[in-house]
């Protein structure tokens, strides 16, 4: 019985000392966490890994921009439509470079287009590349932009 009382007194003393030591300033940080749990009847996901939050289109002065490509798989009731929200482009100050976004064989814009006919499709190509038409050269700069894709079940 004596051993139990001694241990309890020691633990109480440790917590009391810790409480006294924690009298300094306090800083609070927040981290935004998001998650998407796809439905068992509708989803569009990369076949490997997760959706990227950032991609880079490498530029070679002799060749131009690389494209970014991945492969998607989909589950749907009767195919999948895809479209864009807004106009995708890279911007650096006053300069811009239009982007071309392709899913399967469809070049996307703001109008939904069927990109998968079947209920379950693996191997749908997604590509983001620059529209080089009308550009002999690009202005130097650090370009960035956003591509907003919308996928809809074709029910």
C-alpha positions as MATLAB code, in Angstrom:
seq = 'XXXXXXXXXXXXXXXXXXXXXXXXXXXXXXXXXXXXXXXXXXXXXXXXXXXXXXXXXXXXXXXXXXXXXXXXXXXXXXXXXXXXXXXXXXXXXXXXXXXXXXXXXXXXXXXXXXXXXXXXXXXXXXXXXXXXXXXXXXXXXXXXXXXXXXXXXXX';
ca = [
       0.000    0.000    0.000;
       2.909    2.374    0.719;
       4.305    1.902   -2.836;
       1.010    2.925   -4.394;
       0.765    6.098   -2.339;
       4.340    7.110   -3.145;
       3.774    6.628   -6.902;
       0.574    8.645   -6.804;
       2.268   11.460   -4.938;
       5.113   11.493   -7.467;
       2.742   11.671  -10.463;
       0.745   14.460   -8.828;
       3.925   16.395   -8.167;
       5.077   16.013  -11.818;
       1.784   17.344  -13.211;
       1.728   20.228  -10.761;
       5.265   21.240  -11.687;
       4.384   21.038  -15.405;
       1.365   23.255  -14.906;
       3.467   25.877  -13.168;
       6.099   25.825  -15.927;
       3.523   26.459  -18.699;
       2.885   30.119  -17.930;
       4.482   31.610  -21.091;
       2.922   32.946  -24.293;
       0.710   30.736  -26.412;
       0.666   30.438  -30.200;
      -2.196   28.724  -31.993;
      -1.808   27.396  -35.562;
      -4.519   26.060  -37.863;
      -4.046   23.563  -40.663;
      -6.767   23.132  -43.262;
      -7.324   19.464  -44.007;
      -9.613   18.225  -46.762;
     -10.636   14.769  -47.866;
     -12.842   13.353  -50.578;
     -14.488    9.989  -50.105;
     -15.738    8.941  -53.531;
     -19.151    7.410  -53.911;
     -19.340    3.730  -54.755;
     -21.411    4.684  -57.826;
     -19.444    7.693  -59.140;
     -15.769    8.615  -59.002;
     -12.942    9.833  -61.227;
      -9.457    9.262  -59.833;
      -5.893    8.893  -61.122;
      -4.941    5.249  -61.665;
      -1.730    5.792  -59.686;
      -1.473    7.962  -56.607;
      -3.630   10.963  -55.803;
      -4.767   14.095  -57.599;
      -1.785   16.433  -57.720;
      -2.049   19.809  -56.041;
       0.637   21.268  -58.292;
       2.276   20.274  -61.576;
       5.065   21.919  -63.542;
       5.268   22.298  -67.293;
       8.988   22.330  -68.027;
      10.219   24.710  -70.703;
      13.136   24.109  -73.073;
      14.097   27.076  -75.278;
      14.810   24.708  -78.184;
      11.666   22.586  -77.900;
       9.039   24.561  -75.967;
       6.843   23.362  -73.109;
       6.412   19.784  -71.987;
       2.882   18.593  -71.413;
       1.638   17.054  -68.166;
      -0.131   13.713  -68.481;
      -1.800   11.216  -66.188;
      -4.252    8.357  -66.541;
      -7.686    8.307  -64.917;
     -10.135    5.598  -63.937;
     -13.836    6.234  -63.536;
     -16.881    4.583  -62.013;
     -20.277    5.919  -63.058;
     -23.878    5.023  -63.751;
     -23.633    5.510  -67.507;
     -20.460    7.280  -68.532;
     -18.757   10.508  -67.490;
     -18.933   14.084  -68.781;
     -16.092   16.539  -68.227;
     -15.767   20.304  -68.603;
     -13.703   23.239  -67.361;
     -14.611   26.025  -64.985;
     -13.088   29.178  -66.407;
     -10.379   29.496  -69.021;
      -7.150   27.682  -68.163;
      -4.015   29.731  -68.736;
      -0.595   30.485  -67.349;
      -0.072   34.126  -66.352;
       3.037   36.157  -65.562;
       2.279   39.851  -65.079;
       0.747   41.135  -68.337;
       1.688   37.990  -70.279;
      -0.421   34.859  -70.595;
      -0.172   31.465  -72.265;
      -3.406   29.560  -72.993;
      -3.610   25.928  -71.874;
      -5.250   23.002  -73.647;
      -6.842   20.373  -71.424;
      -7.750   17.035  -72.975;
      -9.574   14.118  -71.359;
      -9.634   11.020  -73.540;
     -10.057   12.415  -77.057;
     -12.069   15.474  -75.962;
     -10.480   18.933  -75.792;
     -12.320   20.536  -72.881;
     -13.978   23.933  -72.551;
     -16.919   25.136  -70.453;
     -19.402   22.791  -72.188;
     -19.683   19.269  -70.693;
     -18.423   16.580  -73.095;
     -18.694   12.814  -72.764;
     -15.245   11.403  -71.927;
     -16.215    7.863  -70.877;
     -19.083    5.776  -72.257;
     -19.050    2.825  -69.895;
     -19.927    2.470  -66.235;
     -16.340    1.558  -65.298;
     -13.425    2.757  -67.417;
      -9.712    2.519  -66.740;
      -7.085    4.235  -68.827;
      -8.645    7.625  -69.652;
      -5.824   10.008  -70.608;
      -5.737   13.478  -69.034;
      -3.344   15.974  -70.602;
      -2.505   19.625  -69.908;
      -0.351   21.394  -72.467;
       0.244   24.916  -73.735;
      -1.482   26.327  -76.799;
       1.563   27.306  -78.845;
      -0.420   28.569  -81.838;
       0.415   32.189  -82.570;
       3.522   32.181  -80.376;
       6.977   32.214  -81.944;
       8.507   32.832  -78.511;
       7.273   33.342  -74.986;
       8.084   36.289  -72.755;
      10.409   35.443  -69.875;
       8.681   35.194  -66.489;
       7.366   32.957  -63.727;
       4.004   31.732  -64.961;
       1.255   30.128  -62.924;
      -2.406   29.291  -63.354;
      -5.220   26.985  -62.335;
      -7.064   24.282  -64.232;
     -10.484   23.576  -62.726;
     -11.992   20.318  -63.983;
     -15.611   19.281  -63.473;
     -16.594   15.616  -63.836;
     -20.282   14.632  -63.922;
     -22.064   11.311  -63.957;
     -23.867   10.981  -67.289;
     -27.152    9.742  -65.821;
];
